[in-house]
Every structure is written in C-alpha cells, then in structure tokens.
C-alpha cells in the first residue's frame, strides 16, 4: 500500500476545507489480555485488521473530536481534552469497551500535536489542527458478542475555519427519522448514530436545508439535536436554553457555552423544549466542536417556516458567545481555570 504524506508547503492555510489529510504521525495503543499497551507514535496511516473484526459486523466503535489552536505567541493550546476522554470512556462503557487512562490520553494528544506541529495552522487564519481519537473492536467473530481486543488511534488533520467569510445563519427542517432511541446509544459518540443520520441529512440538503432538526424519539414533540450538533435557543428575556434528554450527546461546546452565558447576562438552562414553542426564541443555533456555533436562521416544521433573529445576520448574543469562546481557545482571552492545556513543542 502506498502512502502519500502531506507536507506543510502543500497547504493554503487560509483556504482549508474540513477534510482528511495523511500527516506523518499518529498515536496507537492496543488492548489485549485485559490491559492496554504503552502505545506510541506510528508513521503508517494504514492498519491490518481481520475481515472478521467485530467493528465491521456489530459496530463496536466510539470516537471523539477536539482541536489544537495556534496562539499569537506561536504556542499551541488544546481545549478541554479531559472532557473528551471522560466522554469517550462513558461512550466506551455503553458499548462494553475498556476505558483509557485520562492522563495517558492527554499525553498522547500532546504527542500527536508536537510530532505534527508544522501542520498546526498559523494564528490568524482561523484554521486549526483537528484531532480524531477513536477506539474499535478488533476480535474476529461472527457471533454477536463484545470484542476482547481493541485498538485506540489518535490522528490529526488541519482543517479550515468552518465558515467562509464569517458566521452565516442557515435553514433547518424537522424530519420524520429519529437520531437515536430514547434508551439507546444517543449519549454515546458512536459511528452508528452518525450512519443513521446520513439519509435524513441527505434528504434535507436536497430540499435546500442545512440539516435536520431531530425531535424526541418517543413523542416527536420536543427538540433534541440539530444534525450532528446540540441545539440552543435564546429567549427575549435572557434565557440560554438547551434540550435535556437521555438520547442527546453531551456536547463539550454546550457545557462550555452554558458556563460562559452568565458573563453576558444570560440565564443558562437545560430543559424540555417543545417544537410547538419554537417561536419563543429570538436567537437559535447549533453548537459543536467543528463549528463552535452555527447560527440558525429558520426552522421549518410541518410546512411552516419559523424565522428567528435574521436569515442573513447573526444575532448579538450568538456573536458574543462565539467571539468569547474562540478567544479562549486561541489564547487571546483567559477562560475558566482548567480549560486550556498547553502543548510543549520543544
């Protein structure tokens, strides 16, 4: 198998997409006989896995996403990687997979960034180095049961600013499909949840929408998630509300914005949000690692279009929250204690 490795000079840092690039190094660790190997950096992006590997047939897999940010002084930040491994271990527990030590995970992320430091985009471009940790079952089997052997990988790829030319509100539509079952794997970050979203997402795109608004899987009455991101709504009287449900992925960006909302006089609240009451919001958005915040200009439900602050302009609170969070991530402003992890580059 031939591998064409990316080179720093190949990139126009100000015009990157959100794509995979084969960088020189990634971290891998292997679980066998009840324990993890020490793990380390590897150069090949290919892996040899049995055709009978559990992941191919019964989907025992979890993953994460986080970013490394180039600071103005040339250093590099990781944003809340402790939250990523804690969520990954919760996902792993749900899928009968082993946990991975938090300290080793953070050290591995730092090692991957340091080894690929020439690919951390320059400060001011809006681009970042995206890290994708994932774990999967490798035991060959045809019977339905948990694997006993696993591989953990952390690779990196430079990605561009999610928005070209700044934040821009987009249109969403409610759908008839469920993202996850009420007592299913909705709180786990596992590939099957995303595979199930491909058809409704494709249909929404064909109809001119950015993505789907998923409603609760039991009653189809309450807002749950927006495509692959968490929902938030801001009311005229200053409430920052997000849905509370056992089938929603607990977003690290959501937790961060809930903590920052009071800085702007907003009252954070996790609560049930009926789709019938969607007009109560003056601003609406999606939040997640990739986009930070994606403003929602409108939601169409049962043929009726509900417009929020604007279909063309970003709401004032949405802009303030976006600016504040990204300033913390890039090291321009100090955030709450423990949110930023420096990556030693020497």
Helices and strands as residue ranges (DSSP letters): G 8-10, G 13-15, E 26-32, E 35-36, E 40-42, H 54-58, E 61-63, E 66-70, E 76-79, H 81-94, H 102-115, G 117-119, E 128-137, E 150-159, E 170-174, H 191-206, E 211-215, E 223-226, E 229-235, E 239-243, H 252-260, G 261-264, E 267-271, G 275-280, E 281-288, E 292-301, E 304-307, H 316-329, E 340-342
